[in-house]
Each structure stands twice: as C-alpha cells, then as structure tokens.
Amino acid sequence: MSDIRAVLKALRPHQWLKNLLVLVPLLAAHRLDQRSILIAATAFGSFSLFASGGYVLNDLFDVTSDKLHSRKRNRPFASGALTIGPGILLLSVTWTVGFGLAALFLPISFGVVITIYLIGTIAYSIRLKREPVLDVLVLAGLYVVRVVAGGVAGAISISTWLLAFTLFVSLSLAFLKRFIEVREYKGQGFAEVPGRGYRADDAVWLHSVGLSSAYLAAVVLAIYANSADVVRLYSRPERLLFICPLLLYWATRAWLRAHRGEMHDDPVVAVALDPTTYVIAAISVAVVVSAV
C-alpha cells in the first residue's frame, strides 16, 4: 500500500488541475455539444498522463536539490520511497498510454503539440530550469501549449487574445512559484537557491514582475472586451469588463499572501484550496453567461 501511495504521489494527480486548460478553447468558443466534450475529455486524460510523466522526470533530476527543501524532501524519489528504476518504468508507462490515447482518438495535430510539450518538458528538466527568467518563460509556455492542445484536439480556432491572456496569467503563476521558493530558501539562510539560477535576494524582483504579469492579463482582457472579435460570441461584451477587477483582486490577494508567507509553496495547491478562488470563478462564470 505504501508503494501505491508513493506512485500516486510521484504522479501528482492534484496537478492535473493545470490540464483543465485544454478545455478552455471549447468553453471560449461555446462548443458544448456531446462530441466536442468527449474529445476535450480525451485530450485532458492524454495530457494528464504526459504531465505526470513530466513530473516524474523532473523529480528524478531534482533529487539532490529536493533533499534540501523543507517539503520537497518528502517527495518519493528524494525520500527514497521510490528509486530510479521504478521511476523510469512509471515515466514510460504514462507516456506510452498517453500516446496511445492520442493516436486512437485524437487528430495527428494533437500528437504534434504533445511532442512539442514533451520536448519543452525534457529541456526544462535537464537544463532550462537552471536558467533564470528563461525557466519561468518555459513554464508559462507549457501552460499555453495546453490551451493550444485543446484547440487542435477539437479543431477550434484559438484567438490571439486568449493566448495572450493565458500567457500573462501563467507568467504570474510561474513567477509566484519561484518567489515562494526563493523566499523560503532565503529564510533558511541560503545565498542561492539549490538547483535554480536565482539568488536569495531576487525575491523582491520576482514579486514585482510576477504581479505586473497578472495586471497585464487584466489589460489584455479589457482590450478584448472592446475588440471587434468579441461581437461574434457575445451580445453584451462590455459586461466582460467586470471580470477585470475580479482578476486583479484574486491575483493581488494571492501575491499578498505569498509576500506574508501565508501561501503553500505550490501555487496550484494554494489556489485549489482557497475558497476565494471558487467564489471569484462562480461570479466570473455568471458574468460571462450574462454577456452571451
């Protein structure tokens, strides 16, 4: 039973929340027919398997630095609960099954996007995560790739507005992850963050650029609400502007909590456990529905 728990922990199923981004093109295009939903669900399942394999790969490369972290030292490979052999097997199984799902039920273009994702994941795990700024851009780019994957899976055209909005929100979350990490190591007296390209005194800079990225996402949304493209999908597009202050509140509050050391070091977990996220999401959905 302990081995099963270790395997599940290595796969990080809670991180599959990120893969809900493959559903975004479907929702943005208002394509809610049964066939489109089934395709999107299959794309979500396939991408989740690839992502879990990516987490295993990353943890295998991060064993040394994870042992120095207060929480990450409990990860299966850093703690010794799993060894390299089972890790490689787990990686092979998840990616093989993921490719099988994609090959059987999804278009070839989805496989191309997945390949790009895997190349980015491997490059990040081996080298790019040690390059400051570039590491965050790659992480944000992998979020955007999820949206692209959802679009090609359902043959849905993705607007540049959606990609830009996703990019800036993703940048903010990626910088938030690094900020929390750098801040924790600084509190432990480290001059540099193990396994990363950041120094402990980079926390203030990370805070600044991360919060700015979230604000840029709100700007993109505001411009989109006043663009010609939005008229095709919404009869009252001006109502979408009400989402901007909601986004600004959510992002600023998250960064304030991180600044105070009140946030879990994994932003995805923090967002998922925060009731405010669901309240803001529900209000945003209501705004979108009223704008249709």
Secondary structure, DSSP 4 states (H G I P E B T S, - for coil): -HHHHHHHHHH-GGGGGGGGGGGHHHHHTT--SHHHHHHHHHHHHHHHHHHHHHHHHHHHHTHHHHTTSTTGGGSHHHHTSS-HHHHHHHHHHHHHHHHHHHHHHS-HHHHHHHHHHHHHHHHHHHTGGGSTTHHHHHHHHHHHHHHHHHHHHTT----HHHHHHHHHHHHHHHHHHHHHHHHHHHHTT-SB-TTSS-BGGGHHHHHHHHHHHHHHHHHHHHHHHTSSGGGGT-SSGGGGGGHHHHHHHHHHHHHHHHHTT-S-SSHHHHHHH-HHHHHHHHHHHHHHHHH-
